[in-house]
């Protein structure tokens, strides 16, 4: 599944009815179409579960196609990692994602994923854009759309030991946050195994329950309560765009992104013999591992090099853009995890599945794994 790093070449996000309007979307699409035509690039148009996202995506596809761009439209709301995977499979030269990613529900936007943005722009055209009826009417030709979810899920099946997870008796609650990964985790585990994956907030809600659909800031009170009161083994929350993940342990505590990254990196080093560097956010001052006085000992025992930064996203972009070897794992303050051996982009579903594999291999005891790591990091002295 390993794919080259593709930065967010261009991005525009705005609040509904203020700047995010049909006229603005069409003007910006017109500008982009001119640049794509000039470079002879094809474009994949995809969308998430935000308000009217599918309708805006269809309008964008129509605008691009009418101007002569070779374009394909995603058949359903799609996680951003599945779009990266599709580009790696050469479905198109670039992708335009109708999404505001992890912004509040009052936003939407346009995100161009491409190798580079030379001669491309999302600035609004000065001339009036083409006028079409809105919302779009009529059925799409099947040849105009593409299923991006199924190939992405097949790739994930080849990366994670799902059989181990299935035959271990676990109860896992998954909060899809009304987003693009809904139904995917349980589908990957399938039926007939010993593990139960129970999804919540899987129904489409374009307002995301009037929250910001990213797990680090959402509170996750319902998920924490379910995990704690059902004596389950693991809770996972996946951001609406499929890039960020949070872990909830047996007693309902939400793990800091740094703690999650270190647990998963140590697991990959121990059981999958992976080596490399780990980039993590500096733990929050209130975190149980703030200060990490024994980080050197942790590095010695895992064989990993650790770089702790206040904003690792900037350093991750530098590494992935300029170096041939991706870091073993990189984490951001918002809970995005980039697992370099598998993908050069944040993938919450992949990270969540690997965390489930980690918990299954430990006999279902994330709490014990977490406590052992905390003791290793926070005890001073031998």
GUMI-7450 format. One record per residue (C-alpha): x, y, z; residue in three letters. Coordinates in steps of 0.02 Angstrom, whole numbers, plus 50000, padded with zeros to 5 digits. Example, Ala and Ser with C-alpha at 12.3 -4.5 7.8 and 13.67 -1.06 7.14 Angstrom:
<pts>
506154977550390ala 506844994750357ser 
</pts>
This chain:
<pts>
500005000050000unk 501515011250013unk 501205026749908unk 502195042649874unk 501875057849979unk 500705070249897unk 500505086749988unk 498925096949995unk 499465107049845unk 498055119749859unk 496675122449986unk 495225134150011unk 494005133250157unk 492605144950203unk 491005146350303unk 489365141950221unk 488345156550155unk 489765168550194unk 491095164050065unk 490715145850029unk 489375148349898unk 488925140149734unk 489595155149638unk 491285154249728unk 491425135449701unk 491065137249516unk 492275151849493unk 493675142549581unk 493315126549484unk 493405136449321unk 495135143049366unk 495725125649414unk 495035118249252unk 496065130349148unk 497645125149239unk 497255106649224unk 496945108349038unk 498565117849015unk 499555103749096unk 498505089649023unk 498045082849195unk 496555071649237unk 495625074649399unk 494715063849526unk 493305072949617unk 492825066349788unk 491865072549940unk 491515069050122unk 489885069150221unk 489755087850245unk 488175097550206unk 487735095450021unk 489485089049985unk 488885076449856unk 487915089849763unk 489375101949758unk 490495087749698unk 489315083649555unk 489265101949505unk 491165102849509unk 491285087049403unk 490085094449276unk 491065110749267unk 492725101949242unk 492025089949112unk 491145103849015unk 492815112849001unk 493685097548930unk 494545090349085unk 494585071449099unk 493695068849264unk 493055054749374unk 491835056749518unk 491895046349677unk 490355035449694unk 490135038649882unk 490835049250025unk 492665044650034unk 494015045550168unk 495515055850120unk 496705040850137unk 495675031550005unk 495935046249888unk 497815045549916unk 497765026849882unk 496775029449721unk 498065041949659unk 499415029349698unk 498465017149587unk 498445030349448unk 496575032649445unk 496945050949403unk 498375063349403unk 497675073449547unk 496135074349658unk 494965088349709unk 494175084549878unk 492595094049924unk 492915094850109unk 493475105950251unk 494355090850328unk 494325092950517unk 493575110350524unk 491935114050612unk 490305108850527unk 489975126850473unk 491405125550347unk 491645117150181unk 493055118850058unk 494065112649909unk 495695103249933unk 496825098849787unk 497955083749814unk 499345083849684unk 501205081049663unk 501425099649632unk 500335114749598unk 501335122749458unk 500145133049349unk 498665127449455unk 497575138949562unk 495975139049662unk 495795157949651unk 494075163449592unk 493905167349407unk 493425185349367unk 492265180249225unk 490545173049269unk 490655153949278unk 489575142349172unk 487775141749233unk 486965124849265unk 485425119949362unk 485755116449544unk 485575104349625unk 486125093349479unk 484745082649406unk 484725065849320unk 485715049949344unk 487575049249317unk 488295037749187unk 489125023349282unk 490715026449182unk 490835043849261unk 490975037149439unk 492235026449531unk 492125015849688unk 493615021349793unk 493145012849956unk 493254994549903unk 495034994849832unk 495625004649984unk 494854991950103unk 495624977550006unk 497324985750027unk 497054987250214unk 496634968750227unk 498374964750163unk 499224975750294unk 498424970650458unk 498264953550541unk 496374953850543unk 496284935250579unk 497184938250744unk 495924951750789unk 494454940750739unk 494974925550841unk 495344935850997unk 493804938851102unk 493724957851102unk 492374971051109unk 492844986751013unk 491785002351003unk 492115013050849unk 491485030950837unk 491405035450652unk 490955053450697unk 489615053550560unk 491005053450433unk 491735044550284unk 492365028850373unk 490635023550431unk 490385004850411unk 492175001450357unk 492944995050519unk 491574982150550unk 491584977050366unk 493454973850373unk 493264962550525unk 491794953750445unk 490634941350530unk 490944925050619unk 492434930250725unk 492604931450913unk 492834950250910unk 491364962150905unk 491554979250826unk 490114990550875unk 489995006750777unk 489165022450842unk 488805038850752unk 488875029550587unk 487325037550513unk 487545051950392unk 487445068750480unk 488055083450376unk 488185093950535unk 489175080850634unk 488075083250785unk 488585101550780unk 490355097550834unk 492065098550755unk 492275081050682unk 494015077250746unk 494225065950898unk 495565075250995unk 494425090351025unk 492685082451016unk 492555076351196unk 491925058951144unk 490845057651301unk 489675044551228unk 491115033651170unk 492015034951337unk 490425030351431unk 490095015151321unk 491865008651336unk 491925011251524unk 490205004351568unk 490254989351451unk 491974983551509unk 492534983251328unk 494344981951273unk 494564996951160unk 493725012551095unk 494215020750932unk 493645037450864unk 493995041350681unk 493895059050614unk 492595062750482unk 493895063650343unk 494765047650399unk 496445055350447unk 496455056850638unk 496175043750773unk 495985043250962unk 496085028251078unk 494985025451230unk 495615012651355unk 494565000851461unk 494175013351599unk 493625026851478unk 495225037251475unk 495675045451309unk 497515043451267unk 498565058351217unk 499105057751032unk 500915056351088unk 500535041651201unk 499575032851062unk 500995035650938unk 502305028851057unk 501275013251099unk 500995009450916unk 502795013050866unk 503455001651004unk 502264988050945unk 502844989650764unk 504654988650821unk 504354973850937unk 503224962750834unk 503514968450655unk 505374972050671unk 505154989350598unk 506465002650629unk 506645021150598unk 506205037650676unk 504685042850776unk 504045060750768unk 502855065450907unk 502045080950980unk 502745087151143unk 501515080151272unk 500255092051346unk 500805098551518unk 499315089551597unk 499735073051511unk 500245058051616unk 501875057251517unk 502285075851518unk 504165078351529unk 504575060251486unk 506195060051590unk 506635042351535unk 506405044751348unk 508215039551316unk 507905022851399unk 506335020451293unk 507365023951137unk 508665011151190unk 507374997651224unk 506385000451063unk 507835004350948unk 506905019650884unk 507475037650869unk 506245050150940unk 505995068350891unk 504785077951002unk 504155094350930unk 502815106850974unk 502175105950794unk 502795089950711unk 501685092450558unk 502925104850484unk 504405093150510unk 503395078450441unk 503045088150282unk 504905091850264unk 505415073750290unk 504115066350175unk 504435078850038unk 506335078050035unk 506935061350102unk 506825044150022unk 506445035350186unk 504855039950277unk 504855039950467unk 504245024050550unk 502825034150624unk 502365052350635unk 500985060050740unk 500205077250745unk 499355086450887unk 497655082950807unk 497905064150812unk 498435061150631unk 499585046050618unk 500715043150468unk 501425025450467unk 502845026850345unk 503065008550299unk 501285008150234unk 500795025550177unk 501475043050159unk 499885051050222unk 498825051050382unk 497675035850389unk 496545034050541unk 495765017650486unk 497465009450459unk 498075016050627unk 496495010150714unk 496624992750641unk 498454991450693unk 497974997050868unk 496654983250872unk 497994970850816unk 499124977350955unk 497764975251086unk 497324957851022unk 499134952251033unk 499224958551212unk 497714948051261unk 496534962751253unk 497354973251387unk 497724990751322unk 497654997051502unk 499164986251549unk 500134991651395unk 499785009851434unk 500285008251618unk 501904999251574unk 502395013051452unk 501955026751577unk 503015018351710unk 504445016851588unk 504345035151540unk 503995043751704unk 505025034551837unk 506605043851879unk 508115033251921unk 508515015051888unk 
</pts>
